[in-house]
Amino acid sequence: MKYLIAALLLISTSTFSQVTIDNLLSPSFPTGLVSSANGKSIAWVFNNKGSRNVFVADGINFSNTKQLTSYPGDNGVEINSLSFTPDGNQIVFVRGNTNNTSGYAANPALLQTDVSRNLFIINKDGSGLRKLAAGFYPKISPDGKTVAFLNGGQVWTASLNDTTIKPQQLFKARIAQSAVRWNYDGSKLVFVSSRGDHDFIGVYDFSKKKISYPDPSADHDSDPVWSPDGKWIAYVRTPNLRADFPFTPNRSGEPWSIRLLNVETGTAKEIWKAAKGNGSVFVDDLPVADNKLLWAANNQLIFPWEKDGWVHLYALDIETKKTKLLTPGDGEVENTTLSADKQFVYYTCNISDINRRHIWKVNVNDAHTELLTKGDQIEWNPVVTENGFATLRSSATKPAWPAVYSNETVNDIAFPKIFIWVLLHHSKSVLKLLME
């Protein structure tokens, strides 16, 4: 242990002259943590003094960390929407800023280059960076050959491996589309078509090159999710309330519901409806997940509900129509992700520690919950890995950083020297622990 202390002190001495107030107040900040389908790689965005770049980690305990992009400068250009291709060898991401109501992208640095949102792809080893198309919200097909995305309110597709194929608009629909989802074999897409004061669920069939709106209404449909076999689509329907007053609490109202569509017949039915009172208004303004409905094992739909005043997860058995509470306790649930076998949901919440967020896991079959992280740090954005999970975490004395939990051990990813200096010079408890 004394050699470890000597090494750490040597690092701190070599970095002492580089430590400034600016350095201490502007550590790299991670966002958008994702994992590959096989759980062997993770990727995220680092904002280092305003310079945003994509990083990836893999290998034993994810010890092999690499910066994939090298965009310089504090120019205010965002990077987000990271997605691994199904084989885990490439990453698709969006670089650029959203448009304002006049159609112009934010450009705080007055750059004389395009700052609107564009899709890029890069190999996991850092090679082959190229622009795919103008657009955002990428969704990669199950075979990894195509990416669907949004641009100008319409759904487009681009090839991920054939540079001779130009991006093309998939179909034409009124106003704006969103919430694009591939079915299991890539033969169909479900999407939400906004019509201003109401929203439809739409389905595009690649073989027929045709779109359909099987269950239109004057209400708002959202959050579509495919069944694993592609035969069904579940989605949320919220009532069209035109008399809501802005900037006022909306605690209760006409209850929202969950509907189920038979893709082959085009018929739909309501399979669950929220009770009146608490929870009757749908949770649509919290980061629960990209899609608030999760299709879990044994034909169960996982959804958020504020029935008791807190955002909790519930499981709906599609066959029996019975629901069960998955996350009991005082606290809010967010950042949910479903395991590959669809048996477990990993989520962030402050249950049992109201002042901090930690990572939990719940078995969707028996509702058994397990607290996976605890202590004086906070954790969020869990993603499933091959032997555990990864998350972002921080504390009152340590900035946010990616961490991997595997086999009951935890490892910070690429722990920076500047943080070691801070720990050695400002935390006697750490030195005491090292000397034991």
C-alpha positions in Angstrom: 0.0 0.0 0.0 2.9 2.4 0.7 3.9 2.1 -3.0 0.4 3.2 -4.0 0.6 6.2 -1.7 4.0 7.1 -3.1 2.6 6.8 -6.7 -0.3 9.0 -5.8 1.9 11.6 -4.2 4.1 11.6 -7.2 1.1 12.3 -9.4 -0.1 15.0 -7.1 3.4 16.7 -7.1 3.6 16.6 -10.9 0.2 18.1 -11.3 0.5 20.7 -8.5 1.8 23.4 -10.8 -1.1 22.8 -13.1 -3.8 23.1 -10.4 -5.7 26.4 -10.6 -9.1 27.6 -9.4 -10.4 27.3 -12.9 -9.3 23.7 -13.1 -11.0 22.8 -9.8 -14.2 24.6 -10.7 -14.5 23.1 -14.3 -13.9 19.4 -14.3 -15.2 17.3 -17.2 -18.9 16.6 -16.9 -20.4 13.3 -18.4 -23.8 13.0 -20.0 -25.7 10.5 -22.1 -24.3 7.2 -20.8 -25.2 4.2 -23.0 -24.2 0.6 -23.2 -23.9 -1.8 -26.2 -26.5 -4.6 -26.7 -24.0 -7.2 -25.4 -23.1 -5.1 -22.4 -19.4 -5.2 -23.2 -18.9 -1.5 -24.0 -20.2 1.8 -22.7 -20.1 5.3 -24.2 -20.8 8.8 -23.0 -20.2 12.5 -23.8 -17.7 14.5 -21.8 -18.0 18.2 -21.6 -14.5 19.4 -20.8 -14.6 23.2 -20.2 -17.2 23.4 -23.0 -15.5 21.1 -25.4 -17.8 18.1 -26.0 -16.6 14.8 -27.2 -17.6 11.1 -27.3 -15.7 8.6 -25.1 -16.0 4.8 -25.0 -14.8 2.1 -22.5 -14.5 -1.6 -22.7 -12.1 -4.4 -21.7 -11.8 -6.0 -18.2 -13.7 -3.8 -15.7 -14.0 -1.3 -18.6 -10.4 -0.3 -18.0 -9.8 0.5 -21.7 -11.0 4.0 -22.2 -10.7 6.0 -25.4 -11.7 9.4 -26.7 -13.3 8.9 -30.1 -13.9 12.4 -31.3 -11.7 15.5 -31.0 -14.0 18.5 -31.3 -12.1 21.5 -29.8 -13.2 24.7 -28.0 -16.0 26.0 -25.8 -18.4 26.6 -28.7 -21.7 25.6 -27.3 -22.3 22.8 -29.8 -24.1 19.9 -28.1 -23.5 16.1 -28.6 -26.2 13.7 -27.6 -28.3 10.7 -28.6 -25.5 8.2 -28.5 -26.4 4.7 -29.8 -24.4 1.5 -30.4 -25.0 -0.5 -33.5 -26.3 -4.0 -32.6 -22.9 -5.5 -33.0 -21.4 -3.0 -30.6 -18.6 -1.9 -33.1 -19.9 1.5 -34.1 -21.6 4.5 -32.4 -24.2 6.8 -33.9 -24.6 10.3 -32.4 -26.0 13.7 -33.0 -23.9 16.9 -33.0 -25.5 20.3 -33.2 -28.1 22.5 -31.5 -31.9 22.6 -31.7 -33.7 25.3 -33.7 -35.6 28.2 -32.1 -39.1 29.1 -33.2 -37.7 30.9 -36.2 -35.9 27.9 -37.4 -32.3 28.9 -36.5 -30.0 26.8 -34.4 -28.3 28.3 -31.3 -24.8 29.6 -32.2 -23.4 31.3 -29.0 -19.8 31.2 -30.3 -20.8 32.9 -33.7 -19.3 30.0 -35.6 -19.2 30.4 -39.4 -20.0 26.7 -39.8 -23.2 24.6 -39.6 -24.3 24.3 -36.0 -27.7 22.6 -36.7 -28.2 19.0 -35.7 -26.5 16.3 -37.8 -26.1 12.5 -37.5 -22.6 11.0 -37.4 -21.2 7.5 -37.1 -17.8 6.4 -35.8 -16.1 3.1 -35.2 -15.5 2.1 -31.7 -11.7 2.4 -32.2 -12.1 6.0 -33.2 -11.7 5.6 -36.9 -14.1 6.2 -39.8 -15.9 9.3 -38.5 -18.4 10.5 -41.1 -21.6 12.5 -41.3 -24.7 10.5 -42.1 -27.4 13.1 -42.6 -28.9 16.3 -41.3 -31.3 15.3 -38.5 -31.7 14.0 -35.0 -33.4 11.3 -32.8 -31.6 8.3 -34.4 -33.1 4.8 -34.1 -31.0 2.0 -35.5 -32.7 -1.0 -37.2 -32.3 -4.5 -35.6 -30.0 -5.6 -38.4 -27.7 -2.6 -37.9 -27.9 -1.6 -41.6 -30.2 1.4 -41.4 -30.9 4.3 -39.1 -34.3 6.0 -38.9 -34.3 9.6 -37.8 -36.2 12.9 -37.7 -35.6 15.9 -39.9 -38.0 18.7 -40.6 -40.8 16.9 -38.7 -40.6 13.9 -41.0 -39.1 10.4 -40.7 -36.0 9.7 -42.8 -33.7 6.8 -43.2 -29.9 6.5 -44.0 -27.7 3.6 -44.7 -25.1 2.9 -42.0 -22.7 0.8 -44.3 -23.3 1.9 -47.9 -22.1 5.4 -48.5 -23.5 5.4 -52.1 -27.1 5.4 -50.8 -28.3 8.9 -50.0 -30.6 9.6 -47.0 -34.2 9.6 -48.0 -37.5 10.7 -46.6 -39.4 7.5 -45.7 -43.0 8.9 -46.2 -44.9 12.1 -46.1 -47.3 12.9 -43.2 -48.9 16.1 -41.9 -47.2 18.4 -39.3 -44.6 16.6 -37.2 -43.7 13.0 -36.4 -41.9 11.6 -33.3 -41.3 8.5 -31.1 -40.0 6.3 -33.9 -39.7 2.6 -33.0 -38.6 -0.4 -35.1 -40.3 -3.8 -34.7 -38.2 -6.8 -33.9 -37.3 -7.7 -37.5 -37.2 -4.3 -39.0 -40.2 -4.7 -41.3 -42.3 -2.0 -39.7 -42.0 1.3 -37.8 -44.4 2.7 -35.3 -44.4 6.5 -34.8 -46.4 9.3 -33.3 -48.0 11.8 -35.7 -48.7 15.1 -34.2 -51.7 17.0 -35.5 -51.4 20.0 -33.3 -54.2 19.5 -30.7 -54.2 15.7 -31.0 -51.8 12.9 -31.9 -52.1 9.6 -33.8 -50.2 6.4 -33.6 -49.0 5.5 -37.1 -47.5 2.3 -38.5 -45.2 2.2 -41.6 -44.9 -1.1 -43.5 -41.7 -1.4 -45.5 -42.9 -4.2 -47.7 -46.1 -2.3 -48.7 -44.5 1.1 -48.5 -47.6 2.3 -46.8 -48.6 4.1 -43.6 -51.8 3.5 -41.6 -53.4 5.2 -38.6 -55.3 2.3 -37.1 -56.8 3.9 -34.0 -57.2 7.7 -34.6 -59.0 9.9 -32.1 -59.2 13.5 -30.9 -56.9 12.6 -27.9 -53.2 12.4 -27.5 -51.5 9.1 -28.2 -47.8 8.6 -27.1 -45.1 6.2 -26.0 -45.7 3.3 -28.4 -43.9 0.0 -27.6 -43.8 -3.2 -29.6 -44.3 -6.6 -28.2 -41.3 -8.9 -28.6 -43.0 -10.8 -31.4 -44.1 -7.7 -33.2 -47.8 -8.7 -33.2 -48.9 -6.0 -30.7 -48.3 -2.3 -30.0 -49.1 -0.8 -26.6 -49.4 3.0 -26.2 -50.6 5.7 -23.9 -53.7 7.8 -24.5 -54.3 11.0 -22.7 -57.5 13.0 -23.0 -57.6 16.2 -25.1 -58.1 18.9 -22.5 -58.3 22.3 -24.2 -59.4 24.3 -21.1 -56.2 23.8 -19.1 -54.8 27.0 -17.6 -51.1 27.5 -18.2 -48.6 27.7 -15.2 -51.0 26.0 -12.8 -50.6 22.6 -11.1 -52.4 19.9 -12.9 -52.8 17.3 -10.1 -55.9 15.5 -11.4 -58.1 15.4 -14.5 -59.8 13.1 -17.0 -57.8 9.8 -16.5 -55.3 8.6 -19.0 -55.2 5.0 -20.3 -53.1 2.3 -21.9 -54.3 0.8 -25.2 -53.3 -2.3 -27.1 -53.2 -2.6 -30.9 -53.4 -5.8 -32.9 -51.0 -5.0 -35.8 -52.4 -7.7 -38.1 -56.1 -6.7 -37.8 -55.6 -3.1 -37.0 -58.0 -3.2 -34.1 -57.3 -1.6 -30.7 -58.8 -1.7 -27.3 -58.3 -0.1 -23.9 -56.7 -2.5 -21.4 -56.1 -0.2 -18.4 -57.3 3.1 -17.2 -56.0 5.3 -14.3 -58.3 5.9 -11.4 -59.7 9.3 -10.8 -57.9 11.7 -8.5 -54.2 11.3 -7.8 -52.4 9.9 -10.8 -55.2 10.6 -13.2 -52.9 13.0 -15.1 -50.1 11.2 -17.1 -46.4 11.7 -16.0 -45.0 13.4 -19.1 -42.5 15.9 -17.7 -40.0 13.7 -15.8 -37.0 11.8 -17.2 -38.5 8.3 -16.6 -37.3 6.9 -19.9 -37.2 7.6 -23.6 -40.3 5.5 -23.8 -42.5 5.4 -20.7 -43.9 2.0 -21.5 -41.6 -1.0 -21.2 -42.7 -4.4 -22.5 -41.2 -6.8 -20.0 -41.2 -10.6 -19.5 -44.4 -12.6 -19.4 -46.4 -10.0 -21.3 -46.2 -7.3 -18.6 -46.2 -3.6 -19.3 -44.1 -1.4 -17.0 -45.4 2.2 -16.7 -45.0 5.2 -14.3 -48.0 6.3 -12.2 -48.5 8.9 -9.5 -51.2 7.1 -7.8 -49.9 7.8 -4.3 -48.4 11.2 -5.1 -45.0 9.9 -6.0 -43.8 8.7 -9.4 -43.6 4.9 -9.1 -43.3 2.0 -11.5 -46.2 -0.4 -11.9 -46.5 -3.7 -13.9 -49.7 -4.4 -15.9 -50.4 -8.1 -16.7 -51.8 -7.9 -20.2 -53.7 -11.2 -19.9 -55.3 -10.6 -16.4 -55.4 -6.8 -16.6 -54.1 -6.7 -13.0 -51.5 -4.2 -11.8 -48.9 -4.4 -9.1 -46.7 -1.7 -7.5 -43.0 -2.4 -8.2 -41.3 0.5 -6.3 -43.0 1.2 -3.0 -41.8 3.9 -0.7 -41.6 7.7 -0.4 -39.6 8.9 -3.4 -39.6 9.6 -7.1 -38.5 7.1 -9.8 -36.7 8.1 -13.0 -34.1 6.8 -15.4 -35.6 3.4 -16.0 -33.9 0.7 -18.2 -34.9 -2.8 -18.9 -32.5 -5.7 -18.7 -31.8 -7.7 -21.9 -33.8 -10.7 -20.6 -36.7 -8.3 -19.7 -36.9 -9.7 -16.2 -35.5 -6.7 -14.3 -35.8 -2.9 -14.4 -32.9 -0.8 -13.2 -33.9 2.7 -12.1 -32.9 5.8 -10.2 -34.8 7.0 -7.2 -34.5 8.6 -3.7 -36.5 6.0 -1.8 -34.7 5.3 1.6 -32.5 8.4 1.1 -34.7 11.3 0.3 -31.8 13.7 -0.3 -29.9 11.5 -2.7 -30.6 9.4 -5.8 -29.3 5.8 -5.9 -29.7 2.9 -8.3 -32.2 0.1 -7.6 -33.2 -3.0 -9.4 -36.7 -4.7 -9.3 -37.8 -8.1 -10.5 -40.9 -7.5 -12.6 -42.3 -10.9 -11.8 -42.3 -10.9 -8.0 -41.8 -7.1 -7.4 -38.7 -7.8 -5.3 -36.6 -4.6 -5.1 -32.9 -4.4 -4.4 -30.8 -1.3 -3.5 -27.7 -1.5 -5.6 -25.8 1.7 -4.5 -25.8 3.6 -1.3 -23.7 6.1 0.7 -23.0 9.8 0.5 -22.8 9.9 -3.3 -25.6 10.2 -5.8 -26.0 8.0 -8.8 -28.2 8.2 -12.0 -28.5 7.1 -15.6 -28.0 3.4 -15.1 -27.2 1.2 -18.1 -26.9 -2.6 -18.1 -23.5 -4.2 -18.7 -22.3 -7.8 -19.2 -21.6 -8.4 -15.5 -23.5 -5.6 -13.8 -24.3 -2.1 -14.6 -22.7 1.3 -15.2 -23.9 4.7 -14.0 -23.0 8.3 -13.5 -22.2 9.3 -9.9 -21.0 12.3 -7.9 -20.8 13.6 -4.4 -20.3 16.9 -2.5 -16.5 16.6 -3.0 -16.3 14.7 -6.3 -17.7 15.8 -9.7 -19.9 13.5 -11.8 -18.0 10.6 -13.4 -18.9 7.3 -15.0 -18.6 4.2 -12.7 -19.0 0.5 -13.3 -20.5 -1.9 -10.8 -19.6 -5.5 -11.4 -19.5 -8.5 -9.1 -20.1 -6.3 -6.1 -17.1 -4.1 -6.9 -17.1 -0.5 -8.2 -14.6 1.1 -10.5 -14.5 4.7 -11.7 -13.7 5.0 -15.4 -10.4 6.8 -16.2 -10.1 8.6 -12.9 -8.3 11.9 -13.7 -5.1 13.1 -12.0 -6.6 16.4 -11.0 -9.2 14.5 -8.9 -6.4 12.5 -7.2 -4.6 15.7 -6.3 -7.9 17.1 -4.7 -8.4 13.9 -2.7 -4.9 13.8 -1.4 -4.8 17.4 -0.4 -8.3 17.9 0.9 -9.4 14.6 2.4 -7.6 13.2 5.4 -10.0 10.3 5.6 -8.8 9.1 2.2 -5.2 9.2 3.3 -6.1 7.3 6.4 -7.9 4.7 4.5 -4.9 4.2 2.1 -2.5 3.8 5.0 -4.6 1.0 6.7 
